[in-house]
Amino acid sequence: REAMQELERISQDEKIIGLYDAEKVDKKIRNTQIKGARMEGKLEGIEEGMVKGEAKGKLESQIEIAKQMLQDNMNILDIAKYTKLSIDEIQKL
């Protein structure tokens, strides 16, 4: 009798029913996969932004160095060699 009552109680427990409901389980799995993919996408975006920001900062630094070298009347070929900027980029400065 107690076992039957416990079985009846368990069979009406939504948490337990949900464990065996394949559709709900599949939906939970899909949602988890989607959340994981979104997180991965965000992390990739952050990483890409950091790389781009680092490259931009490096370019800005190279430009500032080139400007200083131009002010010191250094040869454009030497400036290009040390800053890795093109001669056209340096001439535009």
VMD Tcl script that builds the backbone (N, CA, C; Angstrom):
set m [mol new atoms 279]
animate dup $m
set s [atomselect $m all]
$s set {name element resname resid chain x y z} {
  {N N ARG 1 A 0.835 -1.191 0.000}
  {CA C ARG 1 A 0.000 0.000 0.000}
  {C C ARG 1 A 0.877 1.252 0.000}
  {N N GLU 2 A 1.877 1.319 0.856}
  {CA C GLU 2 A 2.780 2.473 0.918}
  {C C GLU 2 A 3.546 2.619 -0.395}
  {N N ALA 3 A 3.956 1.502 -0.947}
  {CA C ALA 3 A 4.675 1.532 -2.221}
  {C C ALA 3 A 3.783 2.079 -3.331}
  {N N MET 4 A 2.536 1.689 -3.340}
  {CA C MET 4 A 1.599 2.175 -4.352}
  {C C MET 4 A 1.377 3.678 -4.201}
  {N N GLN 5 A 1.274 4.136 -2.954}
  {CA C GLN 5 A 1.082 5.565 -2.716}
  {C C GLN 5 A 2.311 6.351 -3.172}
  {N N GLU 6 A 3.493 5.821 -2.867}
  {CA C GLU 6 A 4.738 6.480 -3.277}
  {C C GLU 6 A 4.855 6.510 -4.805}
  {N N LEU 7 A 4.509 5.421 -5.446}
  {CA C LEU 7 A 4.533 5.351 -6.903}
  {C C LEU 7 A 3.556 6.355 -7.506}
  {N N GLU 8 A 2.398 6.478 -6.915}
  {CA C GLU 8 A 1.408 7.435 -7.410}
  {C C GLU 8 A 1.907 8.865 -7.213}
  {N N ARG 9 A 2.526 9.137 -6.066}
  {CA C ARG 9 A 3.073 10.478 -5.787}
  {C C ARG 9 A 4.177 10.814 -6.789}
  {N N ILE 10 A 5.060 9.872 -7.018}
  {CA C ILE 10 A 6.173 10.088 -7.947}
  {C C ILE 10 A 5.653 10.296 -9.364}
  {N N SER 11 A 4.652 9.542 -9.757}
  {CA C SER 11 A 4.135 9.627 -11.125}
  {C C SER 11 A 3.447 10.961 -11.392}
  {N N GLN 12 A 3.092 11.681 -10.343}
  {CA C GLN 12 A 2.453 12.978 -10.513}
  {C C GLN 12 A 3.436 14.136 -10.326}
  {N N ASP 13 A 4.668 13.816 -9.957}
  {CA C ASP 13 A 5.697 14.837 -9.749}
  {C C ASP 13 A 6.206 15.324 -11.113}
  {N N GLU 14 A 6.003 16.623 -11.406}
  {CA C GLU 14 A 6.356 17.165 -12.715}
  {C C GLU 14 A 7.847 17.055 -13.007}
  {N N LYS 15 A 8.676 17.179 -12.012}
  {CA C LYS 15 A 10.114 17.072 -12.226}
  {C C LYS 15 A 10.474 15.674 -12.729}
  {N N ILE 16 A 9.879 14.699 -12.155}
  {CA C ILE 16 A 10.155 13.323 -12.564}
  {C C ILE 16 A 9.537 13.033 -13.920}
  {N N ILE 17 A 8.341 13.533 -14.135}
  {CA C ILE 17 A 7.692 13.348 -15.442}
  {C C ILE 17 A 8.559 13.978 -16.524}
  {N N GLY 18 A 9.095 15.170 -16.231}
  {CA C GLY 18 A 9.938 15.871 -17.204}
  {C C GLY 18 A 11.185 15.100 -17.572}
  {N N LEU 19 A 11.704 14.332 -16.650}
  {CA C LEU 19 A 12.894 13.534 -16.934}
  {C C LEU 19 A 12.626 12.500 -18.020}
  {N N TYR 20 A 11.412 12.037 -18.072}
  {CA C TYR 20 A 11.070 10.981 -19.019}
  {C C TYR 20 A 10.330 11.492 -20.258}
  {N N ASP 21 A 10.064 12.740 -20.284}
  {CA C ASP 21 A 9.353 13.306 -21.429}
  {C C ASP 21 A 10.390 13.650 -22.501}
  {N N ALA 22 A 10.469 12.819 -23.521}
  {CA C ALA 22 A 11.517 12.947 -24.546}
  {C C ALA 22 A 11.491 14.304 -25.229}
  {N N GLU 23 A 10.332 14.820 -25.501}
  {CA C GLU 23 A 10.240 16.112 -26.180}
  {C C GLU 23 A 10.846 17.220 -25.327}
  {N N LYS 24 A 10.545 17.204 -24.040}
  {CA C LYS 24 A 11.096 18.211 -23.146}
  {C C LYS 24 A 12.610 18.056 -23.030}
  {N N VAL 25 A 13.057 16.838 -22.960}
  {CA C VAL 25 A 14.494 16.587 -22.855}
  {C C VAL 25 A 15.194 17.083 -24.114}
  {N N ASP 26 A 14.646 16.771 -25.282}
  {CA C ASP 26 A 15.231 17.229 -26.537}
  {C C ASP 26 A 15.281 18.758 -26.591}
  {N N LYS 27 A 14.213 19.380 -26.144}
  {CA C LYS 27 A 14.156 20.850 -26.150}
  {C C LYS 27 A 15.219 21.421 -25.218}
  {N N LYS 28 A 15.382 20.819 -24.066}
  {CA C LYS 28 A 16.408 21.280 -23.126}
  {C C LYS 28 A 17.800 21.124 -23.723}
  {N N ILE 29 A 18.013 20.034 -24.420}
  {CA C ILE 29 A 19.310 19.792 -25.064}
  {C C ILE 29 A 19.563 20.848 -26.143}
  {N N ARG 30 A 18.545 21.096 -26.970}
  {CA C ARG 30 A 18.690 22.109 -28.030}
  {C C ARG 30 A 18.966 23.483 -27.439}
  {N N ASN 31 A 18.230 23.836 -26.384}
  {CA C ASN 31 A 18.444 25.138 -25.740}
  {C C ASN 31 A 19.855 25.248 -25.176}
  {N N THR 32 A 20.331 24.172 -24.596}
  {CA C THR 32 A 21.689 24.164 -24.057}
  {C C THR 32 A 22.709 24.324 -25.180}
  {N N GLN 33 A 22.482 23.644 -26.299}
  {CA C GLN 33 A 23.380 23.761 -27.444}
  {C C GLN 33 A 23.366 25.183 -27.999}
  {N N ILE 34 A 22.188 25.761 -28.074}
  {CA C ILE 34 A 22.065 27.130 -28.581}
  {C C ILE 34 A 22.791 28.099 -27.653}
  {N N LYS 35 A 22.587 27.939 -26.359}
  {CA C LYS 35 A 23.278 28.817 -25.404}
  {C C LYS 35 A 24.789 28.659 -25.516}
  {N N GLY 36 A 25.232 27.421 -25.691}
  {CA C GLY 36 A 26.663 27.169 -25.852}
  {C C GLY 36 A 27.208 27.812 -27.118}
  {N N ALA 37 A 26.450 27.717 -28.203}
  {CA C ALA 37 A 26.878 28.315 -29.469}
  {C C ALA 37 A 26.921 29.839 -29.360}
  {N N ARG 38 A 25.931 30.399 -28.679}
  {CA C ARG 38 A 25.923 31.861 -28.488}
  {C C ARG 38 A 27.128 32.299 -27.680}
  {N N MET 39 A 27.425 31.560 -26.621}
  {CA C MET 39 A 28.573 31.896 -25.779}
  {C C MET 39 A 29.866 31.798 -26.583}
  {N N GLU 40 A 29.961 30.738 -27.377}
  {CA C GLU 40 A 31.158 30.558 -28.215}
  {C C GLU 40 A 31.283 31.715 -29.206}
  {N N GLY 41 A 30.164 32.115 -29.795}
  {CA C GLY 41 A 30.171 33.239 -30.727}
  {C C GLY 41 A 30.590 34.536 -30.056}
  {N N LYS 42 A 30.092 34.755 -28.856}
  {CA C LYS 42 A 30.471 35.958 -28.120}
  {C C LYS 42 A 31.964 35.949 -27.811}
  {N N LEU 43 A 32.472 34.812 -27.382}
  {CA C LEU 43 A 33.900 34.716 -27.071}
  {C C LEU 43 A 34.752 34.943 -28.310}
  {N N GLU 44 A 34.317 34.392 -29.443}
  {CA C GLU 44 A 35.040 34.614 -30.693}
  {C C GLU 44 A 35.013 36.088 -31.069}
  {N N GLY 45 A 33.859 36.731 -30.870}
  {CA C GLY 45 A 33.737 38.160 -31.166}
  {C C GLY 45 A 34.637 39.000 -30.283}
  {N N ILE 46 A 34.699 38.655 -29.018}
  {CA C ILE 46 A 35.574 39.374 -28.091}
  {C C ILE 46 A 37.027 39.206 -28.505}
  {N N GLU 47 A 37.400 37.976 -28.819}
  {CA C GLU 47 A 38.780 37.705 -29.233}
  {C C GLU 47 A 39.118 38.468 -30.510}
  {N N GLU 48 A 38.198 38.445 -31.472}
  {CA C GLU 48 A 38.431 39.166 -32.728}
  {C C GLU 48 A 38.574 40.659 -32.466}
  {N N GLY 49 A 37.738 41.185 -31.597}
  {CA C GLY 49 A 37.823 42.604 -31.245}
  {C C GLY 49 A 39.135 42.950 -30.581}
  {N N MET 50 A 39.613 42.056 -29.734}
  {CA C MET 50 A 40.888 42.301 -29.072}
  {C C MET 50 A 42.030 42.296 -30.086}
  {N N VAL 51 A 41.990 41.354 -31.016}
  {CA C VAL 51 A 43.033 41.280 -32.048}
  {C C VAL 51 A 43.006 42.539 -32.905}
  {N N LYS 52 A 41.805 42.959 -33.318}
  {CA C LYS 52 A 41.687 44.165 -34.135}
  {C C LYS 52 A 42.151 45.399 -33.358}
  {N N GLY 53 A 41.775 45.467 -32.090}
  {CA C GLY 53 A 42.187 46.596 -31.261}
  {C C GLY 53 A 43.695 46.646 -31.088}
  {N N GLU 54 A 44.290 45.481 -30.905}
  {CA C GLU 54 A 45.744 45.409 -30.769}
  {C C GLU 54 A 46.423 45.857 -32.064}
  {N N ALA 55 A 45.897 45.399 -33.198}
  {CA C ALA 55 A 46.463 45.784 -34.493}
  {C C ALA 55 A 46.314 47.286 -34.720}
  {N N LYS 56 A 45.162 47.828 -34.358}
  {CA C LYS 56 A 44.928 49.265 -34.514}
  {C C LYS 56 A 45.891 50.052 -33.637}
  {N N GLY 57 A 46.061 49.598 -32.403}
  {CA C GLY 57 A 46.989 50.271 -31.498}
  {C C GLY 57 A 48.413 50.215 -32.019}
  {N N LYS 58 A 48.793 49.087 -32.587}
  {CA C LYS 58 A 50.139 48.934 -33.142}
  {C C LYS 58 A 50.316 49.888 -34.314}
  {N N LEU 59 A 49.320 49.966 -35.205}
  {CA C LEU 59 A 49.390 50.861 -36.355}
  {C C LEU 59 A 49.486 52.313 -35.904}
  {N N GLU 60 A 48.680 52.675 -34.912}
  {CA C GLU 60 A 48.727 54.047 -34.394}
  {C C GLU 60 A 50.102 54.359 -33.830}
  {N N SER 61 A 50.688 53.393 -33.160}
  {CA C SER 61 A 52.025 53.569 -32.601}
  {C C SER 61 A 53.050 53.734 -33.721}
  {N N GLN 62 A 52.932 52.911 -34.761}
  {CA C GLN 62 A 53.854 53.013 -35.895}
  {C C GLN 62 A 53.727 54.385 -36.565}
  {N N ILE 63 A 52.511 54.867 -36.690}
  {CA C ILE 63 A 52.275 56.172 -37.312}
  {C C ILE 63 A 52.910 57.277 -36.474}
  {N N GLU 64 A 52.740 57.209 -35.159}
  {CA C GLU 64 A 53.331 58.219 -34.276}
  {C C GLU 64 A 54.853 58.205 -34.372}
  {N N ILE 65 A 55.431 57.022 -34.415}
  {CA C ILE 65 A 56.885 56.905 -34.544}
  {C C ILE 65 A 57.328 57.490 -35.884}
  {N N ALA 66 A 56.598 57.167 -36.944}
  {CA C ALA 66 A 56.926 57.690 -38.273}
  {C C ALA 66 A 56.854 59.211 -38.286}
  {N N LYS 67 A 55.846 59.777 -37.655}
  {CA C LYS 67 A 55.727 61.242 -37.588}
  {C C LYS 67 A 56.929 61.857 -36.884}
  {N N GLN 68 A 57.339 61.245 -35.801}
  {CA C GLN 68 A 58.506 61.753 -35.071}
  {C C GLN 68 A 59.767 61.646 -35.922}
  {N N MET 69 A 59.899 60.549 -36.639}
  {CA C MET 69 A 61.063 60.349 -37.499}
  {C C MET 69 A 61.060 61.377 -38.635}
  {N N LEU 70 A 59.889 61.685 -39.178}
  {CA C LEU 70 A 59.787 62.710 -40.218}
  {C C LEU 70 A 60.181 64.077 -39.678}
  {N N GLN 71 A 59.748 64.364 -38.465}
  {CA C GLN 71 A 60.103 65.642 -37.846}
  {C C GLN 71 A 61.613 65.760 -37.648}
  {N N ASP 72 A 62.254 64.618 -37.455}
  {CA C ASP 72 A 63.713 64.608 -37.299}
  {C C ASP 72 A 64.425 64.499 -38.651}
  {N N ASN 73 A 63.648 64.675 -39.738}
  {CA C ASN 73 A 64.174 64.647 -41.105}
  {C C ASN 73 A 64.887 63.349 -41.457}
  {N N MET 74 A 64.357 62.248 -40.972}
  {CA C MET 74 A 64.944 60.956 -41.311}
  {C C MET 74 A 64.494 60.534 -42.701}
  {N N ASN 75 A 65.282 59.718 -43.341}
  {CA C ASN 75 A 65.024 59.211 -44.673}
  {C C ASN 75 A 63.759 58.350 -44.674}
  {N N ILE 76 A 62.908 58.551 -45.688}
  {CA C ILE 76 A 61.639 57.817 -45.776}
  {C C ILE 76 A 61.869 56.309 -45.874}
  {N N LEU 77 A 62.916 55.910 -46.577}
  {CA C LEU 77 A 63.211 54.478 -46.697}
  {C C LEU 77 A 63.547 53.870 -45.331}
  {N N ASP 78 A 64.277 54.628 -44.522}
  {CA C ASP 78 A 64.593 54.141 -43.172}
  {C C ASP 78 A 63.341 54.078 -42.307}
  {N N ILE 79 A 62.496 55.080 -42.437}
  {CA C ILE 79 A 61.241 55.100 -41.675}
  {C C ILE 79 A 60.403 53.881 -42.039}
  {N N ALA 80 A 60.292 53.604 -43.333}
  {CA C ALA 80 A 59.520 52.439 -43.789}
  {C C ALA 80 A 60.132 51.155 -43.238}
  {N N LYS 81 A 61.441 51.080 -43.245}
  {CA C LYS 81 A 62.136 49.883 -42.756}
  {C C LYS 81 A 61.834 49.628 -41.278}
  {N N TYR 82 A 61.881 50.660 -40.468}
  {CA C TYR 82 A 61.731 50.475 -39.025}
  {C C TYR 82 A 60.281 50.445 -38.550}
  {N N THR 83 A 59.380 51.105 -39.265}
  {CA C THR 83 A 57.975 51.137 -38.826}
  {C C THR 83 A 57.106 50.108 -39.537}
  {N N LYS 84 A 57.624 49.554 -40.639}
  {CA C LYS 84 A 56.876 48.597 -41.462}
  {C C LYS 84 A 55.687 49.256 -42.165}
  {N N LEU 85 A 55.682 50.585 -42.237}
  {CA C LEU 85 A 54.666 51.309 -42.996}
  {C C LEU 85 A 55.148 51.412 -44.436}
  {N N SER 86 A 54.190 51.533 -45.358}
  {CA C SER 86 A 54.577 51.693 -46.756}
  {C C SER 86 A 55.063 53.125 -46.998}
  {N N ILE 87 A 55.806 53.300 -48.056}
  {CA C ILE 87 A 56.305 54.625 -48.399}
  {C C ILE 87 A 55.129 55.573 -48.667}
  {N N ASP 88 A 54.084 55.064 -49.337}
  {CA C ASP 88 A 52.881 55.872 -49.578}
  {C C ASP 88 A 52.253 56.331 -48.268}
  {N N GLU 89 A 52.145 55.428 -47.311}
  {CA C GLU 89 A 51.553 55.794 -46.012}
  {C C GLU 89 A 52.388 56.881 -45.333}
  {N N ILE 90 A 53.688 56.735 -45.420}
  {CA C ILE 90 A 54.587 57.712 -44.779}
  {C C ILE 90 A 54.480 59.061 -45.467}
  {N N GLN 91 A 54.419 59.060 -46.787}
  {CA C GLN 91 A 54.317 60.318 -47.534}
  {C C GLN 91 A 53.003 61.026 -47.224}
  {N N LYS 92 A 51.956 60.292 -46.932}
  {CA C LYS 92 A 50.666 60.906 -46.580}
  {C C LYS 92 A 50.709 61.614 -45.237}
  {N N LEU 93 A 51.653 61.198 -44.387}
  {CA C LEU 93 A 51.763 61.811 -43.064}
  {C C LEU 93 A 52.317 63.215 -43.180}
}
mol reanalyze $m
mol bondsrecalc $m
mol representation Tube
mol addrep $m
